[in-house]
Amino acid sequence: MLKKILVANRGDIAVRVIRACQEMKIATVAVYSQADADSLPVRLADQAVCIGPPPSKDSYLNAPNILSAAVITGCDAVHPGIGFMAESASFAEACSAIGLKFIGPSPSAIEKMGDKIAAKATMRAAGVPVVPGTDGAVKDEAEAFKVAAKIGYPIKIKASAGGGGRGIRTVFSDDELAQNLKMAQNEAEASFGNPDVYIEKHIDLMRHIEVQILADEHGTVLHLGERDCSIQTARHQKMVEECPAPNLDPRVRKKICDAAVKAAKAVGYANAGTVEFILAPDGEFYFMEMNTRLQIEHCVTEVVTRLDLVKWQIKIASGQKLDISQRHVEWNGHGIEVRLTARDPERDFAPCAGHISSLHLPGGPNVRVDTQVYSGSDVPPYYDPMIAKIIVWDSNREMAIAKMQRALNETLVSGIATDLPYLKKIVANPYFKRADLSTSFLQLHMMD
């Protein structure tokens, strides 16, 4: 078993990893920027090292400083958390080069799935269905118009190196195509350092279904079921996740989960990961991308399967075999997760950094809260403005919704604007209650 782990992240995910390590009797080292000096991870870890000033590029994306912190504190492993260095193949390679275990998949798996064009080609070769569109990067305007004419509008232009809902543009006609293509390429270059974009068919009223994968380093690959993550902002930022996906045909569920396992095996995947799919209204599904890391919404799978994914990440990285088979994975009841963020729905969910003057987060049976904030803490302007993930479990979806409504009504945040009132409206919405879900949910049912 690993002895000492550096947590190369911040916020609630850093707290999550530290807690798992403490329960496993593993020492931890937190890294922090100057903006996070008083953060909860710093207070909870056995040691903490400042790795730079507030901007991410100078701290949480500063690989030399992170690796130096791991070496000087005597760590034998690095957990990258979510975001920042979590899907950096070069960082994973650098860890290995200096004798640190990277708690995640191999650099080759990260690289194969990190480029969305290469990922689609890999899935196509493995027999996993992909969305109709270009086979590679769009070469020029002429090719873009040709592809659009073949698959029909609307279409999506996506950054090859994109992720987290960024670098996506929807185009509805020839008149919009040339301008949006150029803008998408410029945006991709600015955001990801890679101007390559590809085109795929836009599927109206689609659902966003993702499958949790867990794989050891000895060839065993399991799926832990699916989540519905369809309720998203116009910028593709998820707000509500559920496990299992409601109103999903059992035959489609099995096909999607089997396809996710096939996808993971195609890239020799090990550790925790997520395969994301588009589900069309006619029941057809298509590979969208694979996140080669832990997901923010992993908690909602944990409450339904009763499996601790972070502990399993650490066990797998330590060389242990999975001690369960696919037929032993059980799903009990229904879980719902919401993301409480410092974003203002009245200003198109713009981030609202600031000081939390008072805070009360919910509790009670089967209510879980993952957070790093407390009364008197700050939400810095430099990072994702997550306040807390609120997760509930109950024996069925109707009871889980009632529990979530109760939990949100208990929640109080003062000092900054949040999306709390909007989350309350979502879970009270009659379309949500009857599971009429799609990625257009907010535009269709929340525009009053």
SEKEGU-22476 format. One line per field, with one value per residue (C-alpha): residue number from 1; chain; x, y, z. Coordinates in steps of 0.1 Angstrom, whole numbers, plus 5000, padded with zeros to 4 digits. Layout:
<nodes>
pos	(NUM,...) $
unit	(A,...) $
c1	(X,...) $
c2	(Y,...) $
c3	(Z,...) $
</nodes>
This chain:
<nodes>
pos	(1,2,3,4,5,6,7,8,9,10,11,12,13,14,15,16,17,18,19,20,21,22,23,24,25,26,27,28,29,30,31,32,33,34,35,36,37,38,39,40,41,42,43,44,45,46,47,48,49,50,51,52,53,54,55,56,57,58,59,60,61,62,63,64,65,66,67,68,69,70,71,72,73,74,75,76,77,78,79,80,81,82,83,84,85,86,87,88,89,90,91,92,93,94,95,96,97,98,99,100,101,102,103,104,105,106,107,108,109,110,111,112,113,114,115,116,117,118,119,120,121,122,123,124,125,126,127,128,129,130,131,132,133,134,135,136,137,138,139,140,141,142,143,144,145,146,147,148,149,150,151,152,153,154,155,156,157,158,159,160,161,162,163,164,165,166,167,168,169,170,171,172,173,174,175,176,177,178,179,180,181,182,183,184,185,186,187,188,189,190,191,192,193,194,195,196,197,198,199,200,201,202,203,204,205,206,207,208,209,210,211,212,213,214,215,216,217,218,219,220,221,222,223,224,225,226,227,228,229,230,231,232,233,234,235,236,237,238,239,240,241,242,243,244,245,246,247,248,249,250,251,252,253,254,255,256,257,258,259,260,261,262,263,264,265,266,267,268,269,270,271,272,273,274,275,276,277,278,279,280,281,282,283,284,285,286,287,288,289,290,291,292,293,294,295,296,297,298,299,300,301,302,303,304,305,306,307,308,309,310,311,312,313,314,315,316,317,318,319,320,321,322,323,324,325,326,327,328,329,330,331,332,333,334,335,336,337,338,339,340,341,342,343,344,345,346,347,348,349,350,351,352,353,354,355,356,357,358,359,360,361,362,363,364,365,366,367,368,369,370,371,372,373,374,375,376,377,378,379,380,381,382,383,384,385,386,387,388,389,390,391,392,393,394,395,396,397,398,399,400,401,402,403,404,405,406,407,408,409,410,411,412,413,414,415,416,417,418,419,420,421,422,423,424,425,426,427,428,429,430,431,432,433,434,435,436,437,438,439,440,441,442,443,444,445,446,447,448) $
unit	(A,A,A,A,A,A,A,A,A,A,A,A,A,A,A,A,A,A,A,A,A,A,A,A,A,A,A,A,A,A,A,A,A,A,A,A,A,A,A,A,A,A,A,A,A,A,A,A,A,A,A,A,A,A,A,A,A,A,A,A,A,A,A,A,A,A,A,A,A,A,A,A,A,A,A,A,A,A,A,A,A,A,A,A,A,A,A,A,A,A,A,A,A,A,A,A,A,A,A,A,A,A,A,A,A,A,A,A,A,A,A,A,A,A,A,A,A,A,A,A,A,A,A,A,A,A,A,A,A,A,A,A,A,A,A,A,A,A,A,A,A,A,A,A,A,A,A,A,A,A,A,A,A,A,A,A,A,A,A,A,A,A,A,A,A,A,A,A,A,A,A,A,A,A,A,A,A,A,A,A,A,A,A,A,A,A,A,A,A,A,A,A,A,A,A,A,A,A,A,A,A,A,A,A,A,A,A,A,A,A,A,A,A,A,A,A,A,A,A,A,A,A,A,A,A,A,A,A,A,A,A,A,A,A,A,A,A,A,A,A,A,A,A,A,A,A,A,A,A,A,A,A,A,A,A,A,A,A,A,A,A,A,A,A,A,A,A,A,A,A,A,A,A,A,A,A,A,A,A,A,A,A,A,A,A,A,A,A,A,A,A,A,A,A,A,A,A,A,A,A,A,A,A,A,A,A,A,A,A,A,A,A,A,A,A,A,A,A,A,A,A,A,A,A,A,A,A,A,A,A,A,A,A,A,A,A,A,A,A,A,A,A,A,A,A,A,A,A,A,A,A,A,A,A,A,A,A,A,A,A,A,A,A,A,A,A,A,A,A,A,A,A,A,A,A,A,A,A,A,A,A,A,A,A,A,A,A,A,A,A,A,A,A,A,A,A,A,A,A,A,A,A,A,A,A,A,A,A,A,A,A,A,A,A,A,A,A,A,A,A,A,A,A,A,A,A,A,A,A,A,A,A,A,A,A,A,A,A,A,A,A,A,A,A,A,A,A,A) $
c1	(5000,5011,5025,5023,5003,5006,4972,4978,4946,4924,4889,4864,4882,4914,4893,4877,4911,4926,4896,4900,4937,4932,4908,4934,4961,4980,4999,4989,5005,4984,4997,4982,4984,4987,4950,4942,4965,4936,4917,4903,4926,4956,4941,4933,4965,4995,5017,5011,5034,5028,5034,5030,5008,4971,4969,4965,4994,5017,5005,4981,4994,5030,5043,5079,5067,5042,5067,5093,5068,5062,5100,5109,5081,5090,5058,5056,5025,5005,4967,4958,4921,4898,4909,4943,4969,4944,4944,4979,4998,5031,5025,5018,5050,5070,5057,5069,5102,5111,5096,5062,5031,5005,4971,4953,4955,4986,5000,4992,4955,4953,4969,4946,4914,4926,4925,4888,4895,4919,4894,4866,4889,4898,4862,4851,4878,4866,4831,4817,4791,4802,4783,4782,4806,4842,4867,4895,4902,4884,4909,4892,4858,4852,4854,4832,4804,4807,4803,4774,4756,4761,4749,4725,4720,4722,4758,4784,4819,4841,4877,4898,4916,4885,4869,4847,4820,4844,4852,4818,4797,4763,4756,4722,4728,4754,4752,4766,4792,4822,4822,4817,4844,4870,4858,4859,4895,4907,4890,4905,4940,4935,4920,4939,4969,4955,4934,4921,4883,4860,4823,4796,4758,4738,4712,4681,4666,4695,4704,4739,4745,4779,4792,4815,4844,4867,4897,4927,4962,4956,4931,4898,4874,4840,4813,4795,4764,4753,4745,4722,4739,4716,4707,4733,4737,4740,4778,4775,4782,4764,4741,4723,4733,4714,4722,4707,4695,4657,4633,4661,4652,4670,4681,4697,4712,4730,4742,4756,4774,4788,4800,4818,4836,4846,4859,4880,4895,4903,4928,4941,4925,4933,4919,4887,4873,4841,4828,4803,4776,4749,4715,4691,4653,4650,4672,4704,4735,4769,4803,4811,4843,4862,4873,4905,4900,4876,4845,4828,4797,4814,4797,4762,4775,4791,4759,4741,4768,4782,4817,4844,4859,4888,4899,4897,4918,4945,4943,4945,4975,4991,4988,4958,4933,4896,4880,4846,4833,4807,4779,4787,4782,4749,4728,4705,4679,4684,4710,4708,4736,4735,4764,4760,4782,4790,4773,4745,4717,4705,4737,4740,4756,4786,4811,4806,4838,4837,4835,4811,4798,4777,4770,4747,4749,4723,4725,4703,4700,4715,4725,4761,4779,4814,4828,4859,4842,4831,4817,4842,4860,4865,4856,4887,4882,4909,4892,4860,4835,4823,4808,4796,4782,4750,4742,4711,4701,4667,4650,4634,4636,4604,4617,4652,4637,4618,4650,4669,4642,4644,4682,4682,4657,4681,4710,4719,4748,4753,4777,4779,4754,4748,4727,4708,4674,4677,4686,4654,4634,4649,4641,4606,4599,4572,4592,4621,4598,4586,4622,4615,4652,4675,4704,4679,4660,4669,4660,4627,4614,4632,4628,4600) $
c2	(5000,5035,5053,5091,5109,5144,5158,5179,5198,5221,5226,5198,5171,5177,5173,5142,5125,5135,5120,5087,5087,5093,5064,5042,5054,5070,5103,5133,5165,5193,5219,5253,5287,5319,5324,5291,5294,5292,5265,5234,5210,5229,5224,5187,5174,5162,5186,5215,5232,5265,5261,5296,5327,5326,5321,5285,5286,5296,5271,5242,5239,5244,5209,5215,5231,5203,5176,5193,5195,5157,5150,5172,5158,5122,5112,5080,5090,5119,5120,5146,5150,5166,5192,5209,5181,5152,5146,5156,5128,5147,5152,5115,5107,5132,5115,5081,5095,5106,5075,5088,5067,5087,5077,5075,5058,5054,5084,5065,5061,5098,5108,5086,5100,5135,5143,5140,5133,5104,5092,5090,5071,5046,5041,5036,5009,4992,4990,5017,5039,5075,5106,5111,5138,5144,5116,5140,5177,5201,5212,5243,5260,5239,5207,5221,5230,5196,5178,5200,5193,5156,5152,5182,5211,5218,5207,5212,5224,5211,5217,5185,5192,5206,5194,5205,5218,5243,5248,5239,5259,5250,5261,5261,5272,5279,5316,5309,5283,5302,5327,5301,5278,5306,5316,5280,5275,5308,5298,5263,5278,5303,5278,5246,5256,5235,5251,5217,5214,5187,5187,5163,5161,5180,5158,5176,5168,5145,5131,5131,5096,5087,5054,5050,5027,5010,4989,4974,4970,4932,4934,4935,4962,4969,4994,5008,5018,5050,5086,5111,5145,5161,5192,5217,5254,5268,5265,5228,5231,5203,5213,5180,5144,5112,5076,5055,5074,5076,5064,5045,5013,4984,4971,5005,5007,4973,4983,5016,5000,4972,4998,5017,4986,4979,5015,5012,4979,4994,5019,4995,5016,5012,5032,5052,5068,5079,5072,5098,5092,5111,5094,5103,5103,5073,5052,5053,5063,5076,5079,5115,5114,5097,5115,5098,5108,5110,5131,5157,5136,5104,5108,5100,5066,5060,5064,5039,5013,5018,5017,5042,5052,5072,5043,5020,5045,5042,5004,5000,5024,5002,4972,4955,4935,4943,4919,4921,4909,4926,4903,4914,4951,4961,4993,5002,5030,5064,5091,5128,5153,5191,5215,5245,5272,5309,5316,5341,5327,5362,5371,5340,5320,5344,5335,5356,5353,5368,5363,5338,5357,5328,5293,5264,5232,5204,5171,5143,5106,5099,5135,5139,5172,5175,5209,5229,5261,5273,5305,5332,5316,5331,5319,5331,5346,5325,5290,5272,5288,5255,5258,5223,5192,5181,5144,5125,5089,5072,5040,5055,5086,5102,5100,5112,5143,5150,5146,5169,5196,5193,5195,5226,5243,5238,5253,5290,5309,5346,5371,5360,5352,5315,5292,5279,5295,5281,5246,5247,5256,5227,5200,5214,5215,5191,5181,5172,5152,5131,5127,5146,5153,5166,5189,5215,5212,5247,5264,5245,5243,5270,5301,5319) $
c3	(5000,4993,5023,5016,4990,4977,4966,4936,4937,4958,4970,4978,4958,4978,5010,4996,4989,5022,5041,5022,5029,5066,5068,5051,5075,5046,5053,5031,5017,5005,4980,4979,4962,4982,4977,4995,5025,5049,5030,5045,5027,5042,5076,5072,5056,5076,5057,5034,5009,4991,4954,4941,4936,4930,4892,4882,4858,4886,4911,4904,4868,4879,4875,4886,4919,4925,4919,4940,4969,4965,4966,4995,5017,5009,4990,4970,4950,4936,4934,4908,4918,4893,4867,4866,4861,4863,4825,4817,4801,4805,4842,4847,4828,4849,4881,4869,4858,4894,4911,4920,4914,4895,4909,4876,4842,4821,4802,4769,4779,4789,4756,4735,4751,4756,4719,4710,4673,4682,4708,4683,4659,4687,4696,4660,4656,4688,4675,4699,4681,4676,4665,4627,4616,4605,4609,4617,4621,4598,4572,4558,4552,4521,4540,4568,4543,4527,4560,4571,4538,4543,4579,4580,4604,4632,4638,4666,4661,4689,4700,4696,4728,4746,4778,4807,4783,4767,4731,4717,4692,4677,4641,4625,4589,4562,4570,4605,4596,4583,4611,4638,4624,4626,4661,4673,4660,4676,4709,4708,4702,4730,4755,4748,4727,4698,4670,4657,4656,4643,4633,4645,4642,4668,4683,4695,4729,4737,4771,4785,4800,4814,4828,4857,4850,4875,4863,4879,4865,4860,4832,4851,4839,4856,4851,4881,4863,4846,4856,4839,4837,4812,4832,4821,4815,4780,4784,4791,4828,4847,4875,4885,4883,4890,4894,4880,4849,4852,4825,4807,4789,4806,4772,4763,4798,4793,4758,4770,4800,4779,4753,4781,4792,4756,4753,4785,4773,4739,4755,4782,4809,4846,4876,4878,4846,4829,4794,4783,4758,4739,4740,4713,4717,4695,4719,4698,4717,4707,4723,4732,4752,4780,4811,4823,4859,4888,4880,4901,4901,4913,4947,4933,4921,4954,4974,4951,4948,4984,4968,4977,4944,4959,4981,4951,4931,4958,4961,4923,4922,4949,4926,4942,4922,4922,4947,4931,4897,4875,4888,4924,4917,4932,4927,4956,4955,4938,4942,4932,4933,4928,4925,4947,4932,4935,4901,4895,4874,4869,4851,4829,4857,4859,4887,4919,4940,4975,5012,5028,5058,5071,5060,5070,5050,5052,5071,5082,5072,5038,5030,5020,5015,4999,5005,5014,5025,5060,5075,5071,5042,5007,4972,4952,4918,4902,4902,4896,4921,4936,4971,4978,4962,4979,4974,4987,4986,4991,4982,4951,4929,4943,4979,4968,4952,4984,5004,4981,4984,5021,5020,4998,5020,5049,5030,5038,5022,5029,5015,4979,4951,4945,4923,4953,4944,4909,4921,4943,4912,4892,4917,4922,4884,4873,4842,4864,4887,4858,4844,4812,4808,4781,4777,4767,4800,4813,4780,4777,4812,4833,4812,4831) $
</nodes>
